[in-house]
Amino acid sequence: MRDKIIKIAKETILNEQAAIGNLVEFIDEDFIQVVDKIYNSPGRLIITGIGKSAIIGQKIVATLNSTGTPSIFMHAADAVHGDLGIIQQDDIVIAISKSGNTPEIKVLVPLIKNYGNTLIAMVGNADSALAEGADYVLNTYIEKEACPNNLAPTTSTTAQLVMGDALAVTLLSIKNFTSGDFSKYHPGGALGKQLYVTMGNLAEINEKPMVTPDSSIKEVILEMSNKRLGATAVLEDGAIAGIITDGDIRRMLDKHDNITNLKAKNIMSENPATAASHLLAKNCIKQFTDNKITQLIVVDNAYNYMGMVHFHDLNREGIVV
């Protein structure tokens, strides 16, 4: 049983790998025209399909929207029951289908053409009703499905997905879509946070631990415990004099049997690592890792103490991936 499981899984992957490789041969003049049409269109891109192709269509829509190409999904079955109103005059329609001959698609093709919209077929059958009725064809032909019965949509939907990605990536590239544009469309997700969350933003969320050089060890420990960042800044007349971390506390206990007379200045680390508040948090990951530290003191342009960021804060926000 074990060998059979491994054999089937590998055959499935190799089957789909080969099919994806074959798609390279279908990047032709129609693909170029499709990209040009979408790039220069004043309207939106409407993507439709049915069954598993509809699911792939929804994913392609999500990818296009997130990379600056306004897109809407319209289910092919719903289209003929009122949803055709989604399509506006300047919109371009991509219909996705393996066979290109499903009843819903065959009904939909002449309706879209009657509206005067450009119709693009993403189809695996170049002789189908969809391919023949379309203005342009994105060929996603496969020799066979990974399913041993050659029935369940597997390799065919993978090919559709990859063709959709090729289209989306080509469009974002010729649009010069930047990381700043990307963050605009992903403000709430981890990807977007990597592009706009600064060290100052993270420091503002946290408590602001601080002691003076003459603070007692008890005061240091209480401050670190209450603020829960595993460290505290040491400030002298408002200026940063050092930092005390959990590691400094452990080293102190290893070194001293009697800590009664010790002060913060006796155990602090001078010249602590700092990060400017305006820096993107993702750009400070290397500072954490290279220095093998888990806390960074955050400062403003005048080197005033703004707070502290723990490496776990970056994990919590999804900035470290």
C-alpha positions as CSV (number, residue, x, y, z in Angstrom):
1,M,0.0,0.0,0.0
2,R,2.8,2.4,0.9
3,D,4.5,2.0,-2.5
4,K,1.2,2.4,-4.3
5,I,0.5,5.7,-2.5
6,I,3.9,7.1,-3.4
7,K,3.6,5.9,-7.0
8,I,0.2,7.5,-7.6
9,A,1.2,10.8,-6.0
10,K,4.3,11.0,-8.0
11,E,2.5,10.1,-11.3
12,T,-0.1,12.9,-10.5
13,I,2.6,15.5,-10.0
14,L,4.6,14.5,-13.1
15,N,1.4,14.5,-15.2
16,E,0.5,18.0,-14.2
17,Q,4.1,19.1,-14.5
18,A,4.2,18.0,-18.1
19,A,0.9,19.6,-18.9
20,I,2.1,23.0,-17.4
21,G,5.3,22.7,-19.4
22,N,3.3,22.2,-22.6
23,L,1.5,25.5,-22.0
24,V,4.6,27.3,-23.1
25,E,3.8,26.3,-26.7
26,F,0.4,28.1,-26.4
27,I,1.8,31.6,-25.5
28,D,1.2,32.9,-29.0
29,E,-0.1,35.9,-30.9
30,D,-3.6,35.5,-29.3
31,F,-2.0,35.8,-25.8
32,I,-0.2,39.0,-26.8
33,Q,-3.5,40.4,-28.2
34,V,-5.4,39.5,-25.0
35,V,-2.8,41.2,-22.8
36,D,-3.0,44.3,-25.1
37,K,-6.8,44.4,-25.0
38,I,-7.0,44.1,-21.2
39,Y,-4.2,46.6,-20.7
40,N,-5.8,49.2,-22.8
41,S,-9.4,48.5,-21.8
42,P,-11.4,51.3,-20.1
43,G,-13.7,48.7,-18.7
44,R,-13.4,45.7,-16.3
45,L,-12.5,42.1,-16.9
46,I,-15.4,39.7,-16.4
47,I,-14.4,36.0,-15.9
48,T,-17.0,33.3,-16.1
49,G,-17.1,29.5,-16.0
50,I,-19.0,26.6,-14.5
51,G,-18.1,23.7,-12.2
52,K,-14.4,23.4,-11.3
53,S,-13.6,26.0,-14.0
54,A,-15.7,28.5,-12.1
55,I,-13.6,27.9,-8.9
56,I,-10.4,28.5,-10.9
57,G,-12.1,31.6,-12.4
58,Q,-12.7,33.0,-8.9
59,K,-9.0,32.5,-8.0
60,I,-7.9,34.2,-11.2
61,V,-10.2,37.1,-10.4
62,A,-8.7,37.4,-6.9
63,T,-5.2,37.4,-8.3
64,L,-6.0,40.0,-11.0
65,N,-7.7,42.3,-8.5
66,S,-4.8,42.1,-6.1
67,T,-2.4,43.1,-8.8
68,G,-4.2,46.1,-10.3
69,T,-6.5,44.6,-13.0
70,P,-10.2,45.2,-11.9
71,S,-12.0,42.0,-12.4
72,I,-15.4,40.4,-11.5
73,F,-16.5,36.8,-11.4
74,M,-19.8,35.9,-13.1
75,H,-21.0,32.3,-12.8
76,A,-22.0,30.9,-16.2
77,A,-25.2,29.3,-14.9
78,D,-26.3,32.5,-13.1
79,A,-25.5,34.6,-16.1
80,V,-28.4,33.4,-18.1
81,H,-30.7,34.0,-15.2
82,G,-30.1,37.7,-14.7
83,D,-26.4,38.1,-13.9
84,L,-25.6,39.1,-17.5
85,G,-26.4,42.6,-16.2
86,I,-22.9,42.5,-14.7
87,I,-21.4,43.0,-18.1
88,Q,-21.0,46.7,-19.1
89,Q,-20.3,48.1,-22.5
90,D,-16.5,48.4,-22.2
91,D,-16.0,45.1,-20.3
92,I,-13.9,42.2,-21.6
93,V,-15.1,38.7,-20.9
94,I,-13.0,35.6,-20.3
95,A,-14.9,32.3,-20.4
96,I,-13.1,29.3,-18.9
97,S,-14.0,25.8,-19.9
98,K,-12.1,22.6,-20.6
99,S,-14.4,21.3,-23.3
100,G,-15.9,24.6,-24.4
101,N,-19.1,22.8,-25.2
102,T,-21.0,22.7,-21.9
103,P,-24.7,23.8,-22.3
104,E,-24.3,26.9,-20.2
105,I,-21.2,28.1,-22.1
106,K,-22.9,27.4,-25.5
107,V,-25.8,29.6,-24.5
108,L,-23.6,32.3,-23.1
109,V,-21.3,32.8,-26.1
110,P,-23.8,34.3,-28.5
111,L,-25.3,36.5,-25.8
112,I,-22.0,38.0,-25.0
113,K,-21.2,38.5,-28.7
114,N,-24.6,40.2,-29.2
115,Y,-23.6,42.7,-26.5
116,G,-20.6,43.6,-28.6
117,N,-18.1,42.7,-25.8
118,T,-14.7,41.1,-26.6
119,L,-14.8,37.5,-25.7
120,I,-11.7,35.5,-24.8
121,A,-11.9,31.7,-24.5
122,M,-9.6,30.0,-22.0
123,V,-10.3,26.5,-23.3
124,G,-8.8,23.1,-23.8
125,N,-10.6,22.3,-27.0
126,A,-9.8,24.5,-30.0
127,D,-12.7,23.0,-32.0
128,S,-15.3,23.8,-29.4
129,A,-18.3,26.2,-29.6
130,L,-16.5,28.5,-27.2
131,A,-13.2,28.6,-29.1
132,E,-15.0,29.2,-32.4
133,G,-17.2,32.0,-31.0
134,A,-14.4,33.8,-29.2
135,D,-12.4,36.7,-30.5
136,Y,-9.2,35.3,-28.9
137,V,-8.2,31.9,-27.5
138,L,-6.0,31.1,-24.6
139,N,-5.3,27.4,-25.2
140,T,-5.1,25.2,-22.1
141,Y,-5.2,21.9,-23.9
142,I,-4.0,18.8,-21.9
143,E,-3.5,15.3,-23.1
144,K,-5.2,13.7,-20.1
145,E,-6.3,14.3,-16.6
146,A,-4.3,13.0,-13.6
147,C,-7.4,11.1,-12.6
148,P,-6.9,7.5,-13.6
149,N,-10.4,7.5,-15.2
150,N,-9.5,10.7,-17.1
151,L,-12.7,12.3,-15.7
152,A,-12.1,14.4,-12.6
153,P,-10.8,17.9,-13.4
154,T,-7.3,17.8,-12.1
155,T,-4.6,18.5,-14.7
156,S,-7.0,20.7,-16.8
157,T,-7.8,23.0,-13.8
158,T,-4.1,23.2,-13.0
159,A,-3.5,24.3,-16.6
160,Q,-6.2,27.0,-16.3
161,L,-4.8,28.2,-13.1
162,V,-1.3,28.6,-14.5
163,M,-2.5,30.3,-17.7
164,G,-4.4,32.8,-15.4
165,D,-1.2,33.4,-13.4
166,A,0.7,34.0,-16.6
167,L,-1.9,36.5,-17.7
168,A,-1.9,38.3,-14.3
169,V,1.8,38.5,-14.0
170,T,2.3,39.7,-17.5
171,L,-0.3,42.5,-16.9
172,L,1.2,43.6,-13.6
173,S,4.7,43.7,-15.2
174,I,3.7,45.9,-18.1
175,K,1.8,48.1,-15.8
176,N,5.0,48.6,-13.7
177,F,3.0,47.5,-10.6
178,T,5.2,48.2,-7.6
179,S,5.3,46.9,-4.1
180,G,3.7,50.2,-3.0
181,D,0.8,49.5,-5.3
182,F,0.6,46.0,-3.9
183,S,0.3,47.3,-0.3
184,K,-2.6,49.5,-1.4
185,Y,-4.6,46.4,-2.3
186,H,-3.5,44.4,0.7
187,P,-3.7,46.8,3.7
188,G,-5.1,44.2,6.1
189,G,-3.1,41.1,5.2
190,A,0.4,40.0,6.2
191,L,1.7,40.7,2.7
192,G,0.5,44.3,2.9
193,K,1.9,44.8,6.4
194,Q,5.3,43.9,5.2
195,L,5.1,47.0,2.9
196,Y,3.8,49.6,5.3
197,V,4.2,48.7,9.0
198,T,7.1,50.6,10.5
199,M,9.0,50.0,13.7
200,G,7.3,53.0,15.1
201,N,3.9,51.4,14.4
202,L,4.9,48.3,16.4
203,A,6.5,50.3,19.3
204,E,3.3,52.3,19.7
205,I,1.3,49.1,20.4
206,N,3.7,48.0,23.1
207,E,4.4,49.2,26.6
208,K,7.4,51.5,27.0
209,P,9.8,49.9,29.6
210,M,12.4,52.3,31.1
211,V,14.5,52.6,34.2
212,T,17.4,54.9,35.2
213,P,21.0,53.8,35.7
214,D,20.5,54.1,39.5
215,S,17.3,51.9,39.6
216,S,17.5,49.0,41.9
217,I,17.5,45.4,40.5
218,K,14.1,44.9,42.0
219,E,12.8,48.0,40.1
220,V,14.4,46.6,36.9
221,I,12.8,43.2,37.3
222,L,9.4,44.7,38.1
223,E,9.6,47.0,35.1
224,M,10.5,44.2,32.8
225,S,7.8,41.9,34.2
226,N,5.1,44.6,34.0
227,K,5.9,45.7,30.5
228,R,6.4,42.1,29.2
229,L,8.9,42.7,26.5
230,G,11.8,40.8,28.1
231,A,13.9,43.9,28.3
232,T,13.9,47.5,29.5
233,A,15.7,50.6,28.2
234,V,18.0,52.5,30.6
235,L,17.5,56.2,30.3
236,E,19.8,58.9,31.9
237,D,18.4,62.4,31.7
238,G,16.1,61.2,28.9
239,A,19.0,59.9,26.8
240,I,19.4,56.2,26.0
241,A,22.2,54.8,28.2
242,G,21.7,51.1,27.7
243,I,19.4,48.1,27.7
244,I,18.8,45.3,30.2
245,T,17.4,42.0,28.8
246,D,16.4,38.7,30.3
247,G,19.9,37.5,29.4
248,D,21.5,40.3,31.5
249,I,19.4,39.2,34.5
250,R,20.5,35.6,34.1
251,R,24.1,36.5,33.8
252,M,23.9,38.7,36.8
253,L,22.4,35.8,38.9
254,D,25.2,33.5,37.7
255,K,27.9,36.0,38.6
256,H,26.6,37.5,41.9
257,D,25.4,35.7,45.0
258,N,24.3,39.0,46.6
259,I,22.5,41.5,44.3
260,T,21.2,43.8,47.0
261,N,23.5,46.7,46.2
262,L,23.5,46.3,42.4
263,K,22.0,48.9,40.2
264,A,20.8,49.0,36.6
265,K,24.0,50.6,35.5
266,N,26.0,47.6,36.9
267,I,24.3,45.1,34.6
268,M,23.1,47.0,31.5
269,S,24.5,46.6,28.1
270,E,25.8,49.9,26.7
271,N,25.3,51.1,23.1
272,P,22.2,49.0,22.5
273,A,21.0,48.2,19.0
274,T,18.4,50.7,17.8
275,A,16.0,51.2,14.9
276,A,14.6,54.4,13.5
277,S,10.9,54.6,14.0
278,H,10.3,55.3,10.2
279,L,12.0,52.1,9.1
280,L,9.8,49.3,7.7
281,A,9.6,46.5,10.2
282,K,10.5,43.9,7.5
283,N,13.7,45.8,6.8
284,C,14.8,45.3,10.4
285,I,14.6,41.5,10.4
286,K,18.2,41.2,9.4
287,Q,19.2,43.5,12.3
288,F,17.5,41.1,14.7
289,T,19.0,38.0,13.2
290,D,22.5,39.3,12.5
291,N,22.9,40.6,16.1
292,K,21.2,37.5,17.5
293,I,18.8,39.7,19.6
294,T,15.1,39.6,20.2
295,Q,14.5,43.3,21.2
296,L,15.3,46.5,19.3
297,I,15.0,50.0,20.9
298,V,13.0,52.3,18.6
299,V,14.2,55.9,18.3
300,D,13.1,59.0,16.4
301,N,15.2,61.2,14.2
302,A,16.7,63.0,17.2
303,Y,17.6,59.6,18.8
304,N,14.8,60.0,21.5
305,Y,13.5,56.8,23.0
306,M,10.2,55.9,21.3
307,G,9.7,52.4,22.7
308,M,10.7,48.8,22.1
309,V,9.9,46.1,19.6
310,H,10.3,42.4,20.3
311,F,10.9,40.0,17.4
312,H,7.7,38.2,18.4
313,D,5.9,41.4,17.4
314,L,7.0,40.8,13.8
315,N,5.8,37.2,14.0
316,R,2.5,38.3,15.4
317,E,1.9,40.7,12.5
318,G,2.9,38.2,9.9
319,I,5.9,40.2,8.9
320,V,8.3,37.4,9.5
321,V,7.4,34.5,7.2
